[in-house]
Amino acid sequence: MIAFGEAAEVEDSNTRLVVNTLPDAVYFKDDDTLIFRNLATISSIFKGIDTLYKEATNDEVEAFLDEDFIELSNDYDMNKVSKPNRKRVALAMETLATLPEADRDQMYTYIHSYCEGKLEFDADNSTFEISSDDELKYLLYGIEQRFYTTPLGHEKRLANSVQAM
């Protein structure tokens, strides 16, 4: 710490707690929302948040929407992709890059089994019809394997956040 008073002084101490007038981050539990001012500041507190916060570029969104398993309709295009979905696209692109081609059919079946009624799936062409940002969100959740069924009550659920074990 550098202290300024009558003379400048450098102090090397790990026992100091700094309380700022404005918080670095605030978490709203009811909304499951974290807000923050500076990504660099909270990266030391929340390890790995910088990878979650990455937003896909226009080129990345366009490349994702051009995937063989996506069929756009109802004039839905890159310009209608919301900011939250741009972040999800960035994560999904990383997942797809590591997913073996042989596992894609299994991924389609998994997504369709949880999103029947929310996403139109053409089994003959192995394509999901995307006509809204909400439909894209469900597809992205499926790619990230956020759907699960509880073992005891067999209730289908969506994981709000995930952490590898």
OpenMM code with the backbone's topology and positions (N, CA, C; nanometers):
from openmm import Vec3, app, unit

residues = "MET ILE ALA PHE GLY GLU ALA ALA GLU VAL GLU ASP SER ASN THR ARG LEU VAL VAL ASN THR LEU PRO ASP ALA VAL TYR PHE LYS ASP ASP ASP THR LEU ILE PHE ARG ASN LEU ALA THR ILE SER SER ILE PHE LYS GLY ILE ASP THR LEU TYR LYS GLU ALA THR ASN ASP GLU VAL GLU ALA PHE LEU ASP GLU ASP PHE ILE GLU LEU SER ASN ASP TYR ASP MET ASN LYS VAL SER LYS PRO ASN ARG LYS ARG VAL ALA LEU ALA MET GLU THR LEU ALA THR LEU PRO GLU ALA ASP ARG ASP GLN MET TYR THR TYR ILE HIS SER TYR CYS GLU GLY LYS LEU GLU PHE ASP ALA ASP ASN SER THR PHE GLU ILE SER SER ASP ASP GLU LEU LYS TYR LEU LEU TYR GLY ILE GLU GLN ARG PHE TYR THR THR PRO LEU GLY HIS GLU LYS ARG LEU ALA ASN SER VAL GLN ALA MET".split()
positions = [
    Vec3(0.0850, -0.1166, 0.0000),
    Vec3(0.0000, 0.0000, 0.0000),
    Vec3(0.0894, 0.1227, 0.0000),
    Vec3(0.0482, 0.2224, -0.0733),
    Vec3(0.1187, 0.3505, -0.0717),
    Vec3(0.0329, 0.4474, 0.0067),
    Vec3(0.0896, 0.5037, 0.1125),
    Vec3(0.0161, 0.5988, 0.1968),
    Vec3(0.0746, 0.7376, 0.1771),
    Vec3(-0.0111, 0.8362, 0.1602),
    Vec3(0.0329, 0.9744, 0.1446),
    Vec3(-0.0114, 1.0536, 0.2669),
    Vec3(0.0785, 1.1156, 0.3292),
    Vec3(0.0520, 1.2017, 0.4440),
    Vec3(0.1552, 1.3124, 0.4391),
    Vec3(0.2267, 1.3286, 0.5488),
    Vec3(0.3357, 1.4262, 0.5476),
    Vec3(0.4469, 1.3764, 0.4574),
    Vec3(0.4605, 1.2447, 0.4472),
    Vec3(0.5604, 1.1849, 0.3590),
    Vec3(0.4990, 1.0610, 0.2956),
    Vec3(0.5382, 1.0305, 0.1722),
    Vec3(0.4894, 0.9097, 0.1054),
    Vec3(0.5557, 0.7885, 0.1682),
    Vec3(0.4794, 0.6835, 0.1887),
    Vec3(0.5306, 0.5664, 0.2572),
    Vec3(0.4755, 0.4414, 0.1884),
    Vec3(0.5588, 0.3441, 0.1627),
    Vec3(0.5170, 0.2163, 0.1036),
    Vec3(0.5102, 0.1145, 0.2159),
    Vec3(0.3961, 0.0493, 0.2293),
    Vec3(0.3763, -0.0489, 0.3347),
    Vec3(0.3389, -0.1818, 0.2699),
    Vec3(0.4119, -0.2868, 0.3023),
    Vec3(0.3839, -0.4196, 0.2493),
    Vec3(0.3188, -0.5016, 0.3603),
    Vec3(0.1852, -0.5125, 0.3541),
    Vec3(0.1129, -0.5815, 0.4598),
    Vec3(-0.0021, -0.6605, 0.4006),
    Vec3(-0.0177, -0.7838, 0.4441),
    Vec3(-0.1290, -0.8673, 0.3999),
    Vec3(-0.2423, -0.8691, 0.5002),
    Vec3(-0.2328, -0.7870, 0.6021),
    Vec3(-0.3343, -0.7887, 0.7078),
    Vec3(-0.4300, -0.6704, 0.6977),
    Vec3(-0.4335, -0.6060, 0.5870),
    Vec3(-0.5167, -0.4884, 0.5714),
    Vec3(-0.6415, -0.5226, 0.4905),
    Vec3(-0.7545, -0.4775, 0.5366),
    Vec3(-0.8813, -0.4944, 0.4667),
    Vec3(-0.9250, -0.3574, 0.4171),
    Vec3(-0.9496, -0.3460, 0.2884),
    Vec3(-0.9901, -0.2191, 0.2295),
    Vec3(-1.1412, -0.2217, 0.2077),
    Vec3(-1.2085, -0.1213, 0.2581),
    Vec3(-1.3529, -0.1073, 0.2390),
    Vec3(-1.3739, 0.0163, 0.1527),
    Vec3(-1.4260, -0.0070, 0.0334),
    Vec3(-1.4500, 0.1032, -0.0597),
    Vec3(-1.5869, 0.1657, -0.0348),
    Vec3(-1.6016, 0.2909, -0.0742),
    Vec3(-1.7321, 0.3561, -0.0606),
    Vec3(-1.8327, 0.2945, -0.1563),
    Vec3(-1.7865, 0.2479, -0.2715),
    Vec3(-1.8717, 0.1778, -0.3673),
    Vec3(-1.8231, 0.0334, -0.3781),
    Vec3(-1.9135, -0.0638, -0.3751),
    Vec3(-1.8703, -0.2044, -0.3831),
    Vec3(-1.8168, -0.2392, -0.5219),
    Vec3(-1.7255, -0.3363, -0.5254),
    Vec3(-1.6727, -0.3844, -0.6533),
    Vec3(-1.7777, -0.4646, -0.7290),
    Vec3(-1.8617, -0.5344, -0.6537),
    Vec3(-1.9664, -0.6167, -0.7146),
    Vec3(-2.0831, -0.6295, -0.6177),
    Vec3(-2.2020, -0.6474, -0.6752),
    Vec3(-2.3223, -0.6697, -0.5951),
    Vec3(-2.3970, -0.7867, -0.6571),
    Vec3(-2.4370, -0.8824, -0.5719),
    Vec3(-2.5110, -0.9990, -0.6174),
    Vec3(-2.6554, -0.9880, -0.5694),
    Vec3(-2.7509, -0.9975, -0.6617),
    Vec3(-2.8935, -0.9970, -0.6298),
    Vec3(-2.9425, -1.1406, -0.6328),
    Vec3(-2.9600, -1.1987, -0.5148),
    Vec3(-2.9942, -1.3400, -0.5027),
    Vec3(-3.1259, -1.3736, -0.5712),
    Vec3(-3.2288, -1.2904, -0.5527),
    Vec3(-3.3604, -1.3206, -0.6097),
    Vec3(-3.3565, -1.3283, -0.7619),
    Vec3(-3.2722, -1.2474, -0.8242),
    Vec3(-3.2612, -1.2453, -0.9706),
    Vec3(-3.1452, -1.3304, -1.0212),
    Vec3(-3.0626, -1.3825, -0.9275),
    Vec3(-2.9406, -1.4550, -0.9621),
    Vec3(-2.8575, -1.3735, -1.0600),
    Vec3(-2.8328, -1.2465, -1.0208),
    Vec3(-2.7626, -1.1529, -1.1073),
    Vec3(-2.6461, -1.0896, -1.0321),
    Vec3(-2.5310, -1.0886, -1.0951),
    Vec3(-2.4129, -1.0228, -1.0412),
    Vec3(-2.3848, -0.9004, -1.1267),
    Vec3(-2.3749, -0.7845, -1.0622),
    Vec3(-2.3379, -0.6641, -1.1367),
    Vec3(-2.2035, -0.6158, -1.0839),
    Vec3(-2.1253, -0.5553, -1.1721),
    Vec3(-1.9935, -0.5080, -1.1322),
    Vec3(-1.9509, -0.3934, -1.2226),
    Vec3(-1.8544, -0.3166, -1.1731),
    Vec3(-1.8047, -0.2002, -1.2460),
    Vec3(-1.6855, -0.2346, -1.3351),
    Vec3(-1.5971, -0.3202, -1.2857),
    Vec3(-1.4717, -0.3444, -1.3541),
    Vec3(-1.4410, -0.4941, -1.3514),
    Vec3(-1.4320, -0.5547, -1.4685),
    Vec3(-1.4066, -0.6984, -1.4786),
    Vec3(-1.2719, -0.7352, -1.4170),
    Vec3(-1.1703, -0.6526, -1.4382),
    Vec3(-1.0375, -0.6817, -1.3845),
    Vec3(-1.0393, -0.6866, -1.2324),
    Vec3(-1.1165, -0.5994, -1.1711),
    Vec3(-1.1223, -0.5942, -1.0249),
    Vec3(-1.1856, -0.7199, -0.9666),
    Vec3(-1.2932, -0.7660, -1.0256),
    Vec3(-1.3619, -0.8820, -0.9671),
    Vec3(-1.3022, -1.0150, -1.0120),
    Vec3(-1.2150, -1.0130, -1.1114),
    Vec3(-1.1531, -1.1377, -1.1577),
    Vec3(-1.0694, -1.2029, -1.0483),
    Vec3(-1.0130, -1.1225, -0.9592),
    Vec3(-0.9353, -1.1799, -0.8495),
    Vec3(-1.0271, -1.2419, -0.7439),
    Vec3(-1.1504, -1.1960, -0.7368),
    Vec3(-1.2468, -1.2478, -0.6396),
    Vec3(-1.3180, -1.3700, -0.6965),
    Vec3(-1.3628, -1.3608, -0.8221),
    Vec3(-1.4373, -1.4679, -0.8880),
    Vec3(-1.3504, -1.5279, -0.9979),
    Vec3(-1.2751, -1.6299, -0.9632),
    Vec3(-1.1843, -1.6943, -1.0592),
    Vec3(-1.2626, -1.7466, -1.1795),
    Vec3(-1.2152, -1.7155, -1.2991),
    Vec3(-1.2759, -1.7655, -1.4215),
    Vec3(-1.3915, -1.6825, -1.4738),
    Vec3(-1.4288, -1.5746, -1.4053),
    Vec3(-1.5424, -1.4943, -1.4509),
    Vec3(-1.5139, -1.4285, -1.5852),
    Vec3(-1.3877, -1.4001, -1.6123),
    Vec3(-1.3538, -1.3362, -1.7390),
    Vec3(-1.3900, -1.4248, -1.8577),
    Vec3(-1.3847, -1.5568, -1.8418),
    Vec3(-1.4248, -1.6449, -1.9519),
    Vec3(-1.5766, -1.6489, -1.9664),
    Vec3(-1.6480, -1.6355, -1.8549),
    Vec3(-1.7942, -1.6342, -1.8612),
    Vec3(-1.8466, -1.5048, -1.9197),
    Vec3(-1.7732, -1.3984, -1.9001),
    Vec3(-1.8205, -1.2666, -1.9406),
    Vec3(-1.7933, -1.2377, -2.0882),
    Vec3(-1.7088, -1.3176, -2.1511),
    Vec3(-1.6742, -1.2916, -2.2903),
    Vec3(-1.7994, -1.2913, -2.3775),
    Vec3(-1.8121, -1.1887, -2.4557),
    Vec3(-1.9252, -1.1761, -2.5468),
    Vec3(-1.8782, -1.2085, -2.6888),
    Vec3(-1.9551, -1.2897, -2.7587),
    Vec3(-1.9189, -1.3274, -2.8955),
    Vec3(-1.9219, -1.2046, -2.9866),
    Vec3(-1.8267, -1.1993, -3.0771),
    Vec3(-1.8226, -1.0917, -3.1762),
    Vec3(-1.9297, -1.1175, -3.2826),
    Vec3(-1.9533, -1.0192, -3.3676),
    Vec3(-2.0498, -1.0369, -3.4771),
    Vec3(-2.0097, -1.1539, -3.5663),
    Vec3(-1.8801, -1.1656, -3.5956),
    Vec3(-1.8323, -1.2755, -3.6805),
    Vec3(-1.8572, -1.4112, -3.6132),
    Vec3(-1.8353, -1.4182, -3.4816),
    Vec3(-1.8575, -1.5432, -3.4097),
    Vec3(-2.0060, -1.5788, -3.4054),
    Vec3(-2.0914, -1.4787, -3.3830),
    Vec3(-2.2361, -1.5040, -3.3824),
    Vec3(-2.2811, -1.5504, -3.5199),
    Vec3(-2.2328, -1.4843, -3.6224),
    Vec3(-2.2680, -1.5218, -3.7600),
    Vec3(-2.2225, -1.6645, -3.7904),
    Vec3(-2.1018, -1.6979, -3.7489),
    Vec3(-2.0495, -1.8335, -3.7716),
    Vec3(-2.1341, -1.9368, -3.6969),
    Vec3(-2.1749, -1.9043, -3.5745),
    Vec3(-2.2576, -1.9968, -3.4977),
    Vec3(-2.3927, -2.0170, -3.5658),
    Vec3(-2.4566, -1.9088, -3.6062),
    Vec3(-2.5879, -1.9184, -3.6706),
    Vec3(-2.5813, -1.9891, -3.8059),
    Vec3(-2.4624, -1.9977, -3.8643),
    Vec3(-2.4428, -2.0684, -3.9910),
    Vec3(-2.4162, -2.2171, -3.9715),
    Vec3(-2.4134, -2.2629, -3.8462),
    Vec3(-2.3905, -2.4058, -3.8200),
    Vec3(-2.4969, -2.4884, -3.8921),
    Vec3(-2.4589, -2.6093, -3.9326),
    Vec3(-2.5481, -2.6986, -4.0081),
    Vec3(-2.6751, -2.7359, -3.9322),
    Vec3(-2.6696, -2.7387, -3.7997),
    Vec3(-2.7850, -2.7834, -3.7210),
    Vec3(-2.8812, -2.6695, -3.6871),
    Vec3(-2.8555, -2.5503, -3.7407),
    Vec3(-2.9433, -2.4349, -3.7140),
    Vec3(-3.0093, -2.3899, -3.8436),
    Vec3(-3.1412, -2.3760, -3.8368),
    Vec3(-3.2201, -2.3249, -3.9487),
    Vec3(-3.2916, -2.2001, -3.8986),
    Vec3(-3.2525, -2.0846, -3.9514),
    Vec3(-3.3134, -1.9584, -3.9093),
    Vec3(-3.4444, -1.9359, -3.9835),
    Vec3(-3.5428, -1.8777, -3.9137),
    Vec3(-3.6714, -1.8452, -3.9760),
    Vec3(-3.7269, -1.7180, -3.9135),
    Vec3(-3.8362, -1.6700, -3.9684),
    Vec3(-3.9057, -1.5529, -3.9158),
    Vec3(-3.8146, -1.4295, -3.9114),
    Vec3(-3.7264, -1.4176, -4.0107),
    Vec3(-3.6322, -1.3051, -4.0210),
    Vec3(-3.5381, -1.2930, -3.9026),
    Vec3(-3.5193, -1.4009, -3.8268),
    Vec3(-3.4250, -1.3968, -3.7154),
    Vec3(-3.2842, -1.4011, -3.7724),
    Vec3(-3.1987, -1.3100, -3.7255),
    Vec3(-3.0609, -1.3058, -3.7717),
    Vec3(-2.9697, -1.2543, -3.6619),
    Vec3(-2.8422, -1.2371, -3.6955),
    Vec3(-2.7405, -1.1960, -3.6007),
    Vec3(-2.7778, -1.0670, -3.5270),
    Vec3(-2.8434, -0.9754, -3.5940),
    Vec3(-2.8778, -0.8464, -3.5343),
    Vec3(-2.9827, -0.8573, -3.4236),
    Vec3(-3.0516, -0.9696, -3.4163),
    Vec3(-3.1555, -0.9881, -3.3150),
    Vec3(-3.1080, -1.0715, -3.1960),
    Vec3(-2.9804, -1.1089, -3.1960),
    Vec3(-2.9246, -1.1877, -3.0865),
    Vec3(-2.8956, -1.0941, -2.9696),
    Vec3(-2.9561, -1.1235, -2.8554),
    Vec3(-2.9405, -1.0384, -2.7368),
    Vec3(-2.8001, -1.0485, -2.6780),
    Vec3(-2.7671, -0.9525, -2.5940),
    Vec3(-2.6371, -0.9514, -2.5271),
    Vec3(-2.6155, -1.0778, -2.4423),
    Vec3(-2.7145, -1.1200, -2.3603),
    Vec3(-2.6936, -1.2446, -2.2847),
    Vec3(-2.6687, -1.3656, -2.3761),
    Vec3(-2.7403, -1.3720, -2.4886),
    Vec3(-2.7191, -1.4845, -2.5796),
    Vec3(-2.5850, -1.4750, -2.6502),
    Vec3(-2.5331, -1.3555, -2.6703),
    Vec3(-2.3994, -1.3415, -2.7287),
    Vec3(-2.2952, -1.4025, -2.6351),
    Vec3(-2.3154, -1.3854, -2.5062),
    Vec3(-2.2245, -1.4463, -2.4087),
    Vec3(-2.2386, -1.5975, -2.4124),
    Vec3(-2.3627, -1.6453, -2.4246),
    Vec3(-2.3866, -1.7900, -2.4313),
    Vec3(-2.3301, -1.8491, -2.5608),
    Vec3(-2.3349, -1.7725, -2.6696),
    Vec3(-2.2791, -1.8181, -2.7973),
    Vec3(-2.1289, -1.8397, -2.7823),
    Vec3(-2.0618, -1.7470, -2.7137),
    Vec3(-1.9172, -1.7608, -2.6938),
    Vec3(-1.8851, -1.8908, -2.6207),
    Vec3(-1.9630, -1.9233, -2.5175),
    Vec3(-1.9426, -2.0483, -2.4436),
    Vec3(-1.9751, -2.1697, -2.5307),
    Vec3(-2.0847, -2.1618, -2.6048),
    Vec3(-2.1277, -2.2736, -2.6891),
    Vec3(-2.0259, -2.3030, -2.7986),
    Vec3(-1.9656, -2.1994, -2.8543),
    Vec3(-1.8646, -2.2191, -2.9589),
    Vec3(-1.7451, -2.2978, -2.9041),
    Vec3(-1.7056, -2.2678, -2.7809),
    Vec3(-1.5960, -2.3422, -2.7181),
    Vec3(-1.6361, -2.4876, -2.6963),
    Vec3(-1.7591, -2.5089, -2.6526),
    Vec3(-1.8079, -2.6454, -2.6296),
    Vec3(-1.8127, -2.7234, -2.7600),
    Vec3(-1.8663, -2.6621, -2.8641),
    Vec3(-1.8764, -2.7305, -2.9938),
    Vec3(-1.7387, -2.7626, -3.0516),
    Vec3(-1.6420, -2.6758, -3.0256),
    Vec3(-1.5069, -2.6979, -3.0779),
    Vec3(-1.4433, -2.8228, -3.0179),
    Vec3(-1.4821, -2.8581, -2.8958),
    Vec3(-1.4243, -2.9759, -2.8304),
    Vec3(-1.5141, -3.0988, -2.8399),
    Vec3(-1.6352, -3.0827, -2.8920),
    Vec3(-1.7297, -3.1948, -2.9025),
    Vec3(-1.6972, -3.2790, -3.0256),
    Vec3(-1.6706, -3.4076, -3.0048),
    Vec3(-1.6444, -3.4933, -3.1214),
    Vec3(-1.7649, -3.4949, -3.2162),
    Vec3(-1.7382, -3.4954, -3.3432),
    Vec3(-1.8437, -3.4946, -3.4455),
    Vec3(-1.9413, -3.6103, -3.4247),
    Vec3(-1.8903, -3.7223, -3.3775),
    Vec3(-1.9747, -3.8405, -3.3560),
    Vec3(-2.0777, -3.8187, -3.2453),
    Vec3(-2.0536, -3.7232, -3.1556),
    Vec3(-2.1453, -3.6969, -3.0444),
    Vec3(-2.2550, -3.5954, -3.0782),
    Vec3(-2.2486, -3.5376, -3.1950),
    Vec3(-2.3466, -3.4338, -3.2307),
    Vec3(-2.4894, -3.4879, -3.2318),
    Vec3(-2.5121, -3.6057, -3.2900),
    Vec3(-2.6474, -3.6634, -3.2936),
    Vec3(-2.7020, -3.6841, -3.1530),
    Vec3(-2.6154, -3.7274, -3.0632),
    Vec3(-2.6562, -3.7465, -2.9244),
    Vec3(-2.6925, -3.6109, -2.8610),
    Vec3(-2.6175, -3.5066, -2.8947),
    Vec3(-2.6472, -3.3722, -2.8447),
    Vec3(-2.7844, -3.3264, -2.8955),
    Vec3(-2.8137, -3.3509, -3.0233),
    Vec3(-2.9429, -3.3105, -3.0795),
    Vec3(-3.0576, -3.3808, -3.0071),
    Vec3(-3.0405, -3.5115, -2.9832),
    Vec3(-3.1436, -3.5892, -2.9135),
    Vec3(-3.1642, -3.5366, -2.7721),
    Vec3(-3.0559, -3.5069, -2.7036),
    Vec3(-3.0614, -3.4528, -2.5676),
    Vec3(-3.1387, -3.3212, -2.5662),
    Vec3(-3.1036, -3.2300, -2.6556),
    Vec3(-3.1699, -3.0991, -2.6598),
    Vec3(-3.3181, -3.1166, -2.6921),
    Vec3(-3.3471, -3.1989, -2.7918),
    Vec3(-3.4865, -3.2198, -2.8320),
    Vec3(-3.5689, -3.2799, -2.7178),
    Vec3(-3.5101, -3.3717, -2.6410),
    Vec3(-3.5853, -3.4364, -2.5333),
    Vec3(-3.6246, -3.3374, -2.4233),
    Vec3(-3.5460, -3.2339, -2.4034),
    Vec3(-3.5779, -3.1352, -2.3008),
    Vec3(-3.6529, -3.0132, -2.3547),
    Vec3(-3.6426, -2.9885, -2.4835),
    Vec3(-3.6986, -2.8652, -2.5398),
    Vec3(-3.8170, -2.8884, -2.6325),
    Vec3(-3.8733, -3.0074, -2.6286),
    Vec3(-3.9901, -3.0355, -2.7118),
    Vec3(-4.1009, -2.9375, -2.6727),
    Vec3(-4.1537, -2.8667, -2.7704),
    Vec3(-4.2544, -2.7643, -2.7440),
    Vec3(-4.1944, -2.6247, -2.7342),
    Vec3(-4.0642, -2.6171, -2.7090),
    Vec3(-3.9966, -2.4876, -2.7021),
    Vec3(-3.9109, -2.4637, -2.8261),
    Vec3(-3.8632, -2.5729, -2.8857),
    Vec3(-3.7787, -2.5672, -3.0051),
    Vec3(-3.8303, -2.6677, -3.1082),
    Vec3(-3.8415, -2.6242, -3.2309),
    Vec3(-3.8786, -2.7154, -3.3393),
    Vec3(-3.7531, -2.7880, -3.3862),
    Vec3(-3.7596, -2.9208, -3.3890),
    Vec3(-3.6468, -3.0021, -3.4336),
    Vec3(-3.6890, -3.0874, -3.5514),
    Vec3(-3.6155, -3.0774, -3.6612),
    Vec3(-3.6390, -3.1582, -3.7798),
    Vec3(-3.5422, -3.2764, -3.7736),
    Vec3(-3.5915, -3.3917, -3.7327),
    Vec3(-3.5069, -3.5099, -3.7139),
    Vec3(-3.4449, -3.5574, -3.8455),
    Vec3(-3.5172, -3.5407, -3.9568),
    Vec3(-3.4655, -3.5854, -4.0865),
    Vec3(-3.3405, -3.5084, -4.1264),
    Vec3(-3.3398, -3.3778, -4.0996),
    Vec3(-3.2263, -3.2929, -4.1372),
    Vec3(-3.1346, -3.2603, -4.0199),
    Vec3(-3.1715, -3.3053, -3.9005),
    Vec3(-3.0964, -3.2745, -3.7780),
    Vec3(-3.0755, -3.1244, -3.7615),
    Vec3(-3.1883, -3.0504, -3.7722),
    Vec3(-3.1794, -2.9043, -3.7579),
    Vec3(-3.2823, -2.8539, -3.6574),
    Vec3(-3.2415, -2.7503, -3.5862),
    Vec3(-3.3309, -2.6798, -3.4950),
    Vec3(-3.3724, -2.5500, -3.5632),
    Vec3(-3.5028, -2.5228, -3.5626),
    Vec3(-3.5529, -2.3987, -3.6207),
    Vec3(-3.5456, -2.2900, -3.5139),
    Vec3(-3.4764, -2.1832, -3.5467),
    Vec3(-3.4601, -2.0710, -3.4539),
    Vec3(-3.5269, -1.9488, -3.5154),
    Vec3(-3.6333, -1.9020, -3.4478),
    Vec3(-3.7051, -1.7844, -3.4986),
    Vec3(-3.7142, -1.6738, -3.3944),
    Vec3(-3.6550, -1.6974, -3.2762),
    Vec3(-3.6581, -1.5941, -3.1718),
    Vec3(-3.5363, -1.6090, -3.0807),
    Vec3(-3.5105, -1.5050, -3.0056),
    Vec3(-3.3984, -1.5059, -2.9128),
    Vec3(-3.4205, -1.6083, -2.8015),
    Vec3(-3.5461, -1.6281, -2.7631),
    Vec3(-3.5776, -1.7257, -2.6592),
    Vec3(-3.5466, -1.8677, -2.7065),
    Vec3(-3.5796, -1.8981, -2.8314),
    Vec3(-3.5479, -2.0302, -2.8862),
    Vec3(-3.3968, -2.0503, -2.8929),
    Vec3(-3.3254, -1.9464, -2.9316),
    Vec3(-3.1795, -1.9556, -2.9358),
    Vec3(-3.1246, -1.9830, -2.7961),
    Vec3(-3.1822, -1.9195, -2.6953),
    Vec3(-3.1381, -1.9400, -2.5564),
    Vec3(-3.1501, -2.0876, -2.5175),
    Vec3(-3.2632, -2.1511, -2.5505),
    Vec3(-3.2810, -2.2930, -2.5166),
    Vec3(-3.1812, -2.3811, -2.5908),
    Vec3(-3.1543, -2.3496, -2.7161),
    Vec3(-3.0559, -2.4258, -2.7914),
    Vec3(-2.9183, -2.4130, -2.7263),
    Vec3(-2.8827, -2.2918, -2.6867),
    Vec3(-2.7532, -2.2685, -2.6237),
    Vec3(-2.7428, -2.3392, -2.4887),
    Vec3(-2.8513, -2.3372, -2.4108),
    Vec3(-2.8524, -2.4116, -2.2849),
    Vec3(-2.8311, -2.5605, -2.3115),
    Vec3(-2.8911, -2.6116, -2.4171),
    Vec3(-2.8754, -2.7526, -2.4516),
    Vec3(-2.7330, -2.7871, -2.4897),
    Vec3(-2.6696, -2.7005, -2.5662),
    Vec3(-2.5301, -2.7243, -2.6058),
    Vec3(-2.4412, -2.7288, -2.4819),
    Vec3(-2.4724, -2.6451, -2.3861),
    Vec3(-2.3949, -2.6417, -2.2610),
    Vec3(-2.4398, -2.7501, -2.1624),
    Vec3(-2.5371, -2.8340, -2.2008),
    Vec3(-2.5888, -2.9441, -2.1193),
    Vec3(-2.6362, -2.8971, -1.9825),
    Vec3(-2.7171, -2.7934, -1.9830),
    Vec3(-2.7698, -2.7377, -1.8585),
    Vec3(-2.9018, -2.8014, -1.8155),
    Vec3(-2.9564, -2.8885, -1.8975),
    Vec3(-3.0804, -2.9564, -1.8620),
    Vec3(-3.0476, -3.0848, -1.7877),
    Vec3(-3.1276, -3.1155, -1.6876),
    Vec3(-3.1086, -3.2404, -1.6155),
    Vec3(-3.2406, -3.2848, -1.5547),
    Vec3(-3.2452, -3.4100, -1.5150),
    Vec3(-3.3627, -3.4681, -1.4508),
    Vec3(-3.3216, -3.5128, -1.3113),
    Vec3(-3.4011, -3.4747, -1.2117),
    Vec3(-3.3687, -3.5127, -1.0745),
    Vec3(-3.3822, -3.6643, -1.0600),
    Vec3(-3.2908, -3.7267, -0.9861),
    Vec3(-3.2945, -3.8729, -0.9765),
    Vec3(-3.4128, -3.9274, -0.8963),
    Vec3(-3.4626, -3.8525, -0.7999),
    Vec3(-3.5699, -3.9054, -0.7164),
    Vec3(-3.7090, -3.8676, -0.7676),
    Vec3(-3.7327, -3.7436, -0.7958),
    Vec3(-3.8655, -3.7018, -0.8411),
    Vec3(-3.8820, -3.7029, -0.9923),
    Vec3(-3.7723, -3.7268, -1.0636),
    Vec3(-3.7718, -3.7282, -1.2112),
    Vec3(-3.8272, -3.5983, -1.2690),
    Vec3(-3.7975, -3.4882, -1.2017),
    Vec3(-3.8399, -3.3568, -1.2487),
    Vec3(-3.7339, -3.3008, -1.3434),
    Vec3(-3.7774, -3.2530, -1.4590),
    Vec3(-3.6846, -3.1921, -1.5535),
    Vec3(-3.6547, -3.0508, -1.5069),
    Vec3(-3.5245, -3.0159, -1.5098),
    Vec3(-3.4818, -2.8853, -1.4611),
    Vec3(-3.3762, -2.8244, -1.5517),
    Vec3(-3.3584, -2.6937, -1.5314),
    Vec3(-3.2544, -2.6179, -1.5998),
    Vec3(-3.1569, -2.5686, -1.4942),
    Vec3(-3.0295, -2.6004, -1.5105),
    Vec3(-2.9274, -2.5523, -1.4171),
    Vec3(-2.8993, -2.4065, -1.4481),
    Vec3(-2.9148, -2.3229, -1.3464),
    Vec3(-2.8930, -2.1799, -1.3618),
    Vec3(-2.7453, -2.1472, -1.3782),
    Vec3(-2.6616, -2.2211, -1.3122),
    Vec3(-2.5165, -2.2067, -1.3278),
    Vec3(-2.4555, -2.3447, -1.3100),
    Vec3(-2.3385, -2.3614, -1.3643),
    Vec3(-2.2731, -2.4910, -1.3551),
    Vec3(-2.1267, -2.4715, -1.3154),
    Vec3(-2.0738, -2.5726, -1.2511),
    Vec3(-1.9335, -2.5723, -1.2142),
    Vec3(-1.8840, -2.7151, -1.2285),
    Vec3(-1.7759, -2.7316, -1.3027),
    Vec3(-1.7189, -2.8658, -1.3227),
    Vec3(-1.6630, -2.9164, -1.1905),
    Vec3(-1.6798, -3.0452, -1.1664),
    Vec3(-1.6298, -3.1046, -1.0413),
    Vec3(-1.5065, -3.1881, -1.0702),
] * unit.nanometer
topology = app.Topology()
chain = topology.addChain("A")
for resn in residues:
    res = topology.addResidue(resn, chain)
    for name in ("N", "CA", "C"):
        topology.addAtom(name, app.Element.getBySymbol(name[0]), res)
